[in-house]
Amino acid sequence: MGSKQGIILEEHRVLKRHPSIESADLERTIAGLYSGNAYFPIRTPHYFAPEIRDSVVYLPMERIKTKNLMHNADPSITKILVRDLALFHHMFSQHPIPGTSNVLYRDSIPSNYIITPENHIVHIDFSSSDRFVHAWDDVALLLNPAWSTISDPNRERLIEEYIRLREQFSTTPRFTEQLPRAPDNQTEEQRRVYYVETTKRMLATGFTQVALLGKFDVVDFRTLRREDYRVFDEFRTLRANFYKQKIWGNQ
């Protein structure tokens, strides 16, 4: 049995630390609803009931020993991830309004997808799916050059593909009301403040992209507009540099 911060690795299971039983149940519920959708197969690890060890809550799940998709360069794989993300955003959108930008956060960094030797994609880690965000934030995270090495023309095509898929899924059922608790950032103003405050915290460490703060004032936090993507692409580039330089130490 091995371990790293917040994680216990057993031979056949991974136990992930959670702040509460409610938090663990939320992740387990989201993964179950997502993988149980009726549109196309979404594979997630098999989850088990939360456990408490030494007064700490852990969520056990199936351990799948394979590699993740960080720095993936295959646009055909990224196209599948964009499709899957569009479905997730529709299934857990805040309102049943076509084209809404208010969606549950997937944390779609490519390391949260793993690929088996049989080329099956497995979706992992829904622990951050506890708040509403702007949909372009998740798309920009998935496609950002810091984590994905697809070409710029492919990236542009995939952004358009995401828009098309959101429209395609817009008449299918949503599952937001089945979540065991309401996500954070319920209002447009709360979402705007979330991005402004997150950016301020990064700027306080020495980054100089102060102009980004004002750009959130002109973002539409209700409707998905193509022109707003560039703001979240800039936000995700700053965030990638913040993690690489200030959190991970230029890894």
N, C-alpha and C positions, 0 to 999 in steps of 0.2 A: 504494500500500500504506500503510495506517495502522496505529496501534497504541495500546493503552492498557495499564495495568499487568497483566502476565501474559497479554496477548492480542496477537496479530498479526492484522490484518485484511488479507486479500488480496481480489482482485476476486470470486473464487468460493469462497474458503475462509476459515475462521477457524482459527487455530492457538492452542490454549490451553496455557499452561505447566503442566507437571506436575512433581512432585518426583522422579519416577522412571519408568522404563519400566513397572514393575509397576503403578504407580498409573494410568498411561495405559491399560494393558491392562485394568485392572479397570473403568474407566469405559466403555471400548469394549465389553467383554463384557456389562455390565449393560444398556446401551442395545440391544445386539443381541438379547439374550434377551427383553427387554421388548417391543420392537417386533415380534419374531417369534412372539409368543404366538398361540394358536389360538382365542381367545375373541372378540376384537373388535379392529379396527385401532388401533394405537398408532403414531403417526408420530414418528420422531426424525430428526435430521440424518443424512446418510450420513457415516460415519466412515472415516478412512483410517489406515494404519499409523503409529505414532508416528515422529517425526523428531527428530534431535538437531542443534541449531544452536548453535554456540559453547558446546558442552558443556551446553546446556540442553535438556531433553526437552519436546517439544511434541506435543500430540495434534491432528492436523488433522481438520476436519469441514466439511461443506457449509455455506456461508454462505447464510442465508435472510434477506433484507432485508425486514423487516416489524416490526410492533409487538408488545410483550409485553402480558400481561394484568394488569399491576399496576393496582390500584384498579378492577378489573372490577366492574360493578354489575349484570350480567345473571345472575340465578340459574340460568337454563337452561345457561349456560356453566359456571358453578361446579358444577352437578350432574354434568356430564360429567367435570370434574376430580376430583370426589370419587369417582366410579366408577373412573376410571383409577388414582387413588391406592389405593383398596381393592384393586384387582387387583395393583398393584405390591407392596403390603404382604403380600398372600397369597403371591405368587410368590417373594418373598424373605423370608419369615418364618423365624425361627430354628428353630422346631420344627413338625412337622405336627400341631399340636394346634388344633382349632377354637377360635376366640376368643382366641388368644394375643395378647399385647400386644407381644411381642418381634419387631420388624421392622427391616429395613434402612432406613436414613434416606434419604428421597427429596430432602430440601431443597425442600419444595413451595411456597415463596414464589411468588406469581403471576408474578413476573418470569422464572421458569424455565419458563414456557409462553408461546409466541408464537402468534399467529393470522394466517393468510395472508389475502390479499384474497378468496380463495374460501371463507373461514370454516373452514379446516382448522386444528386445533390441533396444534402441533408441540412435543414435549417436549424440552427442552434441559438441559444441565448436570447430569451425574450425578457430578461430581467429588467431592462430599461424601458419596457413598453408600459409605462405607467402615467404617461402624459400625452396631451395633444400637442402636435407641432405643425409647422407648415410642411406640406408634402414635398416641396422642392428641397427641403433640408435633407430628408432621407435619400432622395434621388441623387443629390449632389454628393452626399457621403459615399454612396455606392459607386459613383462614376468618377470621383475625384482622382486626378493623376497621382496623388500621393499613395493611393491604395490600389488603383486599377490602371494597367498599362495599355489599354486600348487606345486607338488613334483618335485624334480630334474629330475627323469626319464620322467615325463610328459613334462617338459620344453624342454628337448632334443628332444622328439618326435615332439613337436610343431615347433621347429626350422626347422627340416627336412620337416615338412608339409608345412611351409611357402615357402621353396625352391621349393617344388613340385607344389604348387599353382601358384607361379610366372611363372613357366614354362607353366602351364596350361592356364594362362591368356595371354600369350605372343603374341598370334595371334589375339587377340580381339582389338577393337578400343581404342585409347587413346583420351584424351580430354584436354591435357595440352595447346594446342594452342587456346582453347576457353576461357581461363582465361582472365579477363579484363586487367591484367598487368602481366609482366614477373616476376616470383619469383626471390628473391635474391639468392646469391651463385651459379652463373651460371657456374663457372669453377671449375675444380678439385682443383686447388690451393686455391681458395676462400673457398671451403668447408673444406680443411685441416686447413687453418688458422682459420676458425670459431671454430673448435674443440680445436685447440691449445690455442687460446685466451680465450675461455670459461673456459678451464681447468686452465689456469693461474689465472683467476679471482677467481676461487674457492681456489686454492692453496694459494693465497694471504691472505686468511682469516684464515690460520692456518693448513690446511690439508697438508699431507706430501707425497702424491702419485706422486712425481716428475717424476718418471720413465714413467708414462703414456704419458707424452709429446712426448717422442721419438717414442712411438708406433704408433702414427698417421703418421709418416714418412714412415712406411712400409705397411699401409693400402692401398688397391686398391680402389681409389675413382672413378673408372669407372665400374668395374665388381663386382658382388656379389660373394664373396668367403666365404665359410663356416668358414675358419680359422680366418677371421676378426671379427667374432661375439664376440669373447672374449674381444677384445679391447673396443667395445661399451658396453659390459656388465660391464666392469670395469668403464668406463666413467659414466654409468647410476647409478652404485652403489655409486660412489663418488658424483654424483649430488643429489641423494636421501639423502645422509647424509648431504650434504650442505644445502638443503632445510629444513631438519628436525632440524638441529642444529643452523643454522645461520639465516634462514628466518622465520621459524615457531616456533623456540624456543623449540625444543624437543617435539613437539606435537606427 
